[in-house]
């Protein structure tokens, strides 16, 4: 089932990245989680060197296709929204989102436009002026003893949350599997009742007690037509075994 939430519309923007190993690792994480648009703003290293390619492994195509910009403003020019990452809180850095919440906000926006996830320098992060170009802010809850994360690891964590959010949002629609209709369910329940009564499983004085329990179980399962057929096959097999145990009837 195709996702309406377009991961391909989410771009990863690295501002002045300094390490080719990090850039290569970011490419690998992007391909791991289904993203393909890498943008580099004034990179401080050659992102096509051998060490970057080694870290990218099979994602070298993302290295080769990466767009290079002179400024963050230019890199975000076609984006409808940008999420800037920072670990610093302050007067102009309020309303911080954890990556999972940011992902759930970003995916619906990706349906109709490009969304940027912006990551700063390995040593200094994003400047305040660069965060001014972002509409929302992401922070990763790290320990105070070492709050700053490796660039590639921070990117991977955010992309992982994007992928998880996509699965959750699709999960609501995955639950939209074509369910068995009321008619087929009731026919299955009737078959089940007859089978369980025939083999002596039900209390003839109060069969509904167990039958209602089974109804609740199967209702929670949201059965589709194939699953109903499987259950009816089970009842039919029990019917057949029960018939064999009873032996032929004498007229």
C-alpha positions as CSV (number, residue, x, y, z in Angstrom):
1,X,0.0,0.0,0.0
2,X,1.5,3.4,-1.0
3,X,2.0,5.8,1.7
4,X,0.4,9.3,1.4
5,X,3.2,10.5,3.7
6,X,6.0,11.4,1.4
7,X,9.4,10.6,2.9
8,X,10.9,11.5,-0.4
9,X,9.6,15.1,0.2
10,X,11.7,15.4,3.4
11,X,15.2,16.7,2.8
12,X,18.1,16.4,5.2
13,X,20.1,19.6,5.3
14,X,23.6,19.6,6.8
15,X,25.0,23.1,7.6
16,X,28.8,23.3,7.1
17,X,29.5,19.7,7.9
18,X,33.1,19.1,8.7
19,X,33.6,15.4,8.6
20,X,33.3,13.2,5.4
21,X,32.7,10.2,7.6
22,X,29.7,11.8,9.1
23,X,28.3,12.8,5.6
24,X,28.8,9.3,4.4
25,X,27.1,7.9,7.5
26,X,24.2,10.3,7.0
27,X,23.7,9.0,3.5
28,X,23.6,5.4,4.7
29,X,21.0,6.3,7.4
30,X,18.9,8.2,4.8
31,X,18.8,5.1,2.5
32,X,18.1,2.9,5.5
33,X,15.0,4.8,6.3
34,X,13.8,5.7,2.8
35,X,15.0,9.3,2.2
36,X,16.9,10.5,-0.8
37,X,17.3,14.3,-0.7
38,X,20.6,15.4,0.9
39,X,21.5,19.1,0.9
40,X,24.9,20.4,2.0
41,X,25.3,24.1,3.0
42,X,28.9,25.3,2.5
43,X,30.5,22.0,3.4
44,X,33.9,22.2,5.0
45,X,35.1,19.1,3.4
46,X,34.9,17.2,0.1
47,X,31.9,15.0,0.5
48,X,32.9,12.8,-2.4
49,X,36.2,11.6,-0.9
50,X,36.9,7.9,-0.5
51,X,36.3,7.8,3.3
52,X,32.8,9.3,2.8
53,X,32.0,6.7,0.1
54,X,33.2,3.9,2.4
55,X,30.8,5.1,5.2
56,X,27.9,5.5,2.7
57,X,28.4,1.8,1.6
58,X,25.5,1.3,-0.9
59,X,24.2,4.8,-0.5
60,X,27.0,6.4,-2.4
61,X,24.4,7.5,-5.0
62,X,23.0,9.9,-2.4
63,X,26.5,11.4,-2.0
64,X,26.8,11.9,-5.7
65,X,23.4,13.4,-6.0
66,X,23.7,15.7,-3.0
67,X,22.9,19.3,-3.7
68,X,25.4,21.9,-2.5
69,X,24.3,25.4,-1.5
70,X,26.1,28.6,-0.4
71,X,23.5,29.4,2.3
72,X,20.8,27.8,4.4
73,X,18.3,30.2,3.0
74,X,18.9,28.9,-0.5
75,X,18.8,25.3,0.7
76,X,15.3,25.9,2.2
77,X,14.0,28.0,-0.6
78,X,11.5,25.3,-1.9
79,X,10.5,24.0,1.6
80,X,7.1,24.7,3.2
81,X,8.5,24.1,6.7
82,X,11.9,23.5,8.2
83,X,12.7,21.8,11.5
84,X,15.9,23.0,13.0
85,X,17.8,20.8,15.5
86,X,19.4,22.2,18.6
87,X,20.4,21.2,22.1
88,X,20.4,24.7,23.5
89,X,17.4,26.3,25.0
90,X,16.8,30.0,25.3
91,X,14.5,33.0,24.8
92,X,14.2,32.4,21.0
93,X,14.4,28.6,21.2
94,X,11.1,27.7,22.8
95,X,8.5,25.0,22.0
96,X,11.1,22.3,21.5
97,X,9.9,19.1,20.1
98,X,11.3,15.6,20.7
99,X,12.1,13.8,17.4
100,X,9.0,11.5,17.6
101,X,6.6,14.5,18.0
102,X,8.5,16.4,15.2
103,X,8.1,13.4,12.9
104,X,4.4,13.2,13.5
105,X,4.1,16.9,12.6
106,X,6.4,16.7,9.6
107,X,4.8,13.8,7.8
108,X,1.4,15.4,7.1
109,X,3.2,18.5,5.8
110,X,5.1,16.3,3.4
111,X,2.0,15.4,1.5
112,X,1.9,18.7,-0.3
113,X,5.4,20.1,0.0
114,X,9.0,19.8,0.8
115,X,10.0,19.6,4.5
116,X,13.5,20.3,5.7
117,X,15.3,18.7,8.7
118,X,18.2,20.9,9.4
119,X,21.3,19.8,11.3
120,X,24.2,22.1,12.4
121,X,27.9,21.8,12.6
122,X,29.6,19.0,14.5
123,X,31.2,21.4,16.9
124,X,28.8,24.4,17.2
125,X,25.4,23.3,15.9
126,X,23.2,25.8,14.3
127,X,23.6,29.6,14.9
128,X,20.6,31.6,16.1
129,X,20.3,33.3,12.7
130,X,20.1,29.9,11.0
131,X,17.4,28.7,13.5
132,X,15.5,31.9,12.6
133,X,15.0,30.3,9.1
134,X,13.3,27.2,10.8
135,X,9.7,27.3,11.9
136,X,10.0,24.4,14.4
137,X,12.7,23.2,16.7
138,X,13.8,19.7,17.6
139,X,15.9,18.6,20.6
140,X,17.1,15.2,21.5
141,X,16.8,14.4,25.3
142,X,20.4,13.5,26.1
143,X,22.2,13.3,29.4
144,X,23.7,16.4,30.9
145,X,27.2,14.8,31.3
146,X,27.4,14.6,27.5
147,X,24.5,16.4,25.8
148,X,26.0,16.8,22.3
149,X,25.4,13.9,19.9
150,X,27.5,12.9,17.0
151,X,26.0,14.4,13.8
152,X,25.3,11.2,11.9
153,X,23.8,9.6,15.0
154,X,21.5,12.5,15.6
155,X,20.4,12.4,11.9
156,X,19.8,8.6,12.1
157,X,17.7,9.0,15.3
158,X,15.4,11.6,13.7
159,X,15.0,9.6,10.5
160,X,14.2,6.5,12.5
161,X,11.4,8.5,14.2
162,X,10.2,9.6,10.8
163,X,10.0,6.0,9.6
164,X,8.3,4.9,12.8
165,X,5.7,7.8,12.6
166,X,5.0,6.8,9.0
167,X,4.3,3.2,10.1
168,X,2.1,4.4,12.9
169,X,0.1,6.8,10.7
170,X,-0.2,4.0,8.1
171,X,-1.2,1.6,10.9
172,X,-4.5,3.4,11.3
173,X,-5.1,2.8,7.6
174,X,-3.5,-0.7,7.7
175,X,-6.3,-1.4,10.1
176,X,-8.5,-0.5,7.2
177,X,-8.2,-4.1,5.9
178,X,-11.4,-5.3,4.3
179,X,-13.3,-6.8,7.2
180,X,-15.7,-9.7,6.9
181,X,-19.3,-8.5,6.7
182,X,-21.9,-9.0,9.4
183,X,-23.7,-11.8,7.4
184,X,-20.5,-13.9,7.1
185,X,-19.6,-13.3,10.7
186,X,-23.1,-14.4,11.9
187,X,-22.9,-17.5,9.7
188,X,-19.6,-18.3,11.2
189,X,-20.9,-17.8,14.7
190,X,-23.9,-20.1,14.0
191,X,-21.6,-22.8,12.6
192,X,-19.3,-22.4,15.6
193,X,-22.3,-22.7,18.0
194,X,-23.5,-25.9,16.3
195,X,-20.0,-27.4,16.3
196,X,-19.2,-26.6,19.9
197,X,-22.6,-27.9,21.0
198,X,-22.2,-31.1,19.1
199,X,-18.9,-31.9,20.6
200,X,-20.2,-31.2,24.1
201,X,-18.1,-28.1,24.7
202,X,-21.0,-25.8,25.5
203,X,-23.2,-26.0,28.6
204,X,-26.6,-26.7,27.1
205,X,-28.2,-24.8,30.1
206,X,-26.2,-21.6,29.4
207,X,-24.4,-21.8,26.0
208,X,-24.5,-18.0,25.5
209,X,-21.9,-17.4,28.3
210,X,-19.1,-19.0,26.3
211,X,-20.4,-17.9,22.9
212,X,-20.4,-14.2,24.0
213,X,-16.8,-14.6,25.1
214,X,-15.9,-16.0,21.7
215,X,-17.7,-13.1,20.0
216,X,-15.7,-10.6,22.0
217,X,-12.4,-12.4,21.1
218,X,-13.2,-12.4,17.4
219,X,-14.6,-8.9,17.4
220,X,-11.3,-7.6,18.7
221,X,-9.5,-9.5,16.0
222,X,-11.2,-7.6,13.2
223,X,-11.4,-10.7,11.0
224,X,-11.3,-10.5,7.2
225,X,-13.1,-12.9,4.8
226,X,-10.1,-15.2,4.6
227,X,-9.8,-15.5,8.3
228,X,-13.5,-16.4,8.6
229,X,-13.1,-19.1,6.1
230,X,-10.1,-20.5,8.1
231,X,-12.2,-20.6,11.2
232,X,-15.1,-22.3,9.4
233,X,-12.7,-24.8,8.1
234,X,-11.7,-25.6,11.7
235,X,-15.3,-26.0,12.7
236,X,-15.9,-28.3,9.7
237,X,-12.9,-30.4,10.6
238,X,-14.2,-30.7,14.2
239,X,-17.6,-31.7,12.7
240,X,-16.0,-34.4,10.6
241,X,-14.0,-35.8,13.5
242,X,-17.1,-35.8,15.7
243,X,-19.0,-37.6,13.0
244,X,-16.3,-40.3,12.8
245,X,-16.3,-40.7,16.6
246,X,-20.1,-41.2,16.7
247,X,-19.9,-43.8,13.9
248,X,-22.7,-44.6,11.5
249,X,-26.3,-44.2,12.7
250,X,-28.7,-47.2,12.5
251,X,-32.0,-46.5,10.9
